[in-house]
Amino acid sequence: MTSHLRTSITVEIVSPGPSRATIEARPERAADRAPAHGRTSLPPRGPVGCCRRGTRRPRRLIGKCRAGAAAGNVSAEGEAIRSNDYRKDTTVKAPSTRPAAVLGLDVGKSSHWACLIDRDGEVLASAPVRNREAELDALFASAPAGTLVVVDQFRNIGSLAVRRARAAGLGVAHLPGLAASRAAGLFAGEAKTDERDAAVIARTALGVPDSLSGVPGRGEALEAARALSSQRDHVVACATRDKNRLRAVLLESCPALEAAVDLSDRRWLELLAGFGGAWGIARSGAEGPRAEAAGEAAAASTAPPPALVEAENRQVRC
């Protein structure tokens, strides 16, 4: 703010003798220049910790404004905000919550590539490691305390690395494939190598922690049930695909037979497999399919085994 100075002149007459003028210059204060309608006061201050102080001009905010922030004008969540002090306009940040080191794993079927970097981004180690329990345990044991292990796949080929990292007491996170692919374009080089992919995973996890997602921790029984359910879904999908393909073949060869066949019935499938489709059934005559149907009826009259009954229970299947 620019302050304007006004000067007042005082004239002193001394007699006898010629007149003598004494000029005194002094700065005029705010109290000396009261307006005609009376004195004015500055707007009152607002509450401590608020960016808007009374009717003063609000200061620009970065992040979220929270009254009663912690020491250093940093919110409890650690977000960067403008200083609450009206005498300065600076941005403060929370203390670093990054891990001591990040171990990026580009997982593979037979081996992984491990890239270990510290908090400052310096590469401590970068080497391949076999997908074996003993070698993974040795790798995680050599990592500093507080290391975060980041993988690009936490199931299938990456499940063993996740389990051994948790057994070693290290945190585990997952970098999705789409985020890793986009982050790869920000780093130097265009070669698609395991070493570069592991470095991209580690540096992205260190610099952009919001891109990471958690790895769900489940018990062994729940993981086994998930694997069985996944395998069952795969088998059902394969059976549905094969039935649709068989129905398309029957529709091209004999639409009447395709309309009469119920492919969800196992006996129809065995009949088609034994006689070879519509033309095989026609060549065998009426006696062949009739004898086949009689044999199937006799077999169906017997009680099914208990394991088959339990398998058809909806509660067991779900």
N, C-alpha and C positions, 0 to 999 in steps of 0.2 A: 504494500500500500504506500502510495506517495503522499508525504505530509507537506503541506504548504505552510510556509512561515510568513507571518505578518510582523512588521516592525512598528513600534510607536515612537514618536518624537516628543521629547520633553524640552521645552525652552525655559531657560532660567535668566531673568533680568537682574543684573547687578548694577547698582548705582552708588556713588556717582561714577561716571566713566562710560565709555561706549558699551553698548549692549553686547552680551556674549551668549551665544547659544550653545547648549550642551545637548548632543544627540546620543541617545541611549537606545541601543537595539537589543531586543530580547525576543525569543520565540513566543508566539501566542499559543496558549494551551486550549484544549477542548473546552475547559470550563469558562474561558474568556469569550467564546463565540457562541453563546446560547442563542437559539433562534427566537423569533418573536413570539411564538406560541408557547414557549417554555422549554425546559431541559428535557432531553430524551435519554433513555438508558438502553443498553444493549439487550438483546433478547436473552431470556433465561436459558441456562444450560439444561440439557436433557439428562436422562438417567445415565449412570455410568455403564459403559458397554454397549451403548446404542449408537448407531452411525448417524442418526438424525438428532441434532442438539437444538431442541426448541424450534425456532423459526429460521435457524441458520440454513445455509445451502447444504443439502445432503451430499455426502461424499460418495464417490463411486465404490461399488461393492464387488468383490471377487468371491465367488462361492456363496455362502449363506451367512446372514447376520444373526448372531446369537448373543443376547445379553448375558453378562456374567461369565464371560469366557475365561479360560485358564490363563495362567501367567504367560506373558508374552503375547497377549491378544490372539491366542490360538484356540480355536474351538476344541471341544472334547473329541470330535471326530477327526481332528487333524487337518481341516481344510484351510486353505490360504484365504485370508480376509484382509481388508484394509485396516490400517491402524486406527484405533478408536481415539487416539490423541488428536485434538484439533490443531495442534502446533506442527504436526508433521504428516506427511502423506506417503507412507511406505507400506510395502507388502511384507507380511511375515508368513512363514511356513512352519508346519509342524516338524518335529524331529523325525528323522528317517526311520521308517518301520520295515525297510527291506531286509530280506534274510541275509545271513552272513555270507552265503554263497548259493549259487544256483547250479544244479547238475542237469543239463539237458540231455535227454536220451532219444535218439532217433532209432526206434525199436525195429527189429527185423526178425525173421524166422529163426535163423541160426546164430546171429550175433547182433549186438547193438553198437551204436557209436555214442560214446559218452564225451560231453564237453563240460568241463567244470570251470566256472568263472566266479571271481569274488565280487564283493559289493561294489567295487570301483570299476568293474568291467574287465579286469585283467584275466587272461586265460591261464588257469593253473594247470590244467591237464586236458588233453584231447587225444583219445585213443579208442580203438574198438575193444569190446568185451563180449565174450561168448555168452549165449543165453543158457547159462548153467548156474545152478544155485550157488556153488562154491565161489565161482568167479564174481558173481553179483554181490555176494556177501563181502568179499575182499574189497570190491570197489566202494561199497557204501561205508565200510569201516574206515577207509582212508579219507573220506570226505570230512570237512570240518563240522564241528557241532553247529546245529541250526541250519544245515543245508536243506534247501528245497529241491526235491526231485520233480522234474517236469517231463512228462512223456507225451507223445503224440497219439498213442493208442494205449488204453488201459485195460482192454480185454484181448482175448485171443493171444496174439504174440507178445503183448505187453503185460499180461496178467502176472507172470512170474516176477518180473522186475518190480511191479507195484507191491506184491506181497513181501518180497525180501526187503524193500525199502522201508515198509512199515515195521517189519520185524526188527530192523536196525534203529528204529526210533526217529526216522526222518519224515518230514512232511512230504506229501505227494499232491501234485496238481496236474491238470490235463490242459494242454493247448490244442483246441480244435483244429482240424485240418484246414478249414477255410481261413481261420486267423493266421495260421502258419504260412499258408500260401500267399496271403496278402502281405505279410511281413517280410517274406523272402525278397520281394521286389524293392525293399527299402535298403537292403544291404548290398555291398559291392560284390560283383561276380554274378555270372549267369549259369555256371555249371551246377547240375543237379547231382550232388554227391552227398553221401551220408555224413561226412565231416562238416560240410557247410550247413546241412539241415540241422544237425545237432547244435551248431553255433547259433543259428537263427532261433532255435527253440529257447536256448539259454538266455540270449540277449533280449529277446522279446519278453520273456517272463520277468527279467530284471527291470527292463525299462517300461513295460506296459503291463503291470500286474492285473489290470482290469480285464485283460483278454483271457485270463486263465479261468478255468472252471474246476470245481471240486471233483474228487474221485470218490464215489460213494463207498463206504466201508460196510461190507456185509459179512455175516458169519459163513462158515463153511457149509452148513446145511442149506442156507438160503442161496448160496452160489451154486451148489449142486442142483437145487430145484430149478434155478434159472437156466442152467445148462440143459437140463432135461426138457424143460418147457420150450427152449429154443430149438432143440433137436426135433421135438414133436411137431412144432410149427413147420419146420423144414420138410419133414416127411409128409405132412398133410398137403403142403404146397406142391410137392412132387407128385403125389397121387392125383391131385386135382388136375395138374397139367397133363398127366398121362391119360386120364379119363377123357378130357376134352379132345386130346389128339385122337383117341380111339373113336370117339363119337363122330369126329369129322371124317374119318376113314369110312365108317359105316354109312354115313349120310351120302357119301360119293358113290358107294357101291350098291347099297340097297336101302333107300329111304324107309321102306315099310319095316324092315328089320330094325332099323335105328329107332323108329317110333315105338316098337314093341320091347326093345331091350331096356332093362333098368341096370345101369352100370354101377349103381350103389349096392346091388345085390351080388354077393360073392359067387353065387351059383351061375349067374349069367356070365361072369368073367371066366369061370372054369369051363363052361360050355363052349364059349368062343375059342378059348385056348385049345380045347380038345378037338374041335371039328374044323377050326380054321376059318371062321367067318361064315358069311351067308352062303357062298358057293359050296363050302365043305358040308354045311348042314343039308343043303339040297341034294348033294351027291350021296350022302349017307342014308337018305330015305327017312321014313317016319319012325322006323323001329330004333334007330340009333339014338336020337335025342330022347325018345320015350324011355329007353332003358337007362340012359344017363339021368333023367329026371327022377326015375324010381329009386335009383341008388342014392341020389341026393336027399330024397324025402326020408329014406330009411336012416341016413346018417343024421338028418336034422331032428329026428324023433328022440334021439338020445340026449341026455342032459349035458350041457356044456361044462367044461372044467371050471372050477371056482376062480382060477386066475383070470379067465376070460370074462366072467361076471364082474369081478372087481375092476377090470380094465374099462368096462362100459359104465361104471358109476361116474356120474357127472361131478360129484365132489372130489373124487380121486383125480379125474382128468384136469380139473381146474386148479 
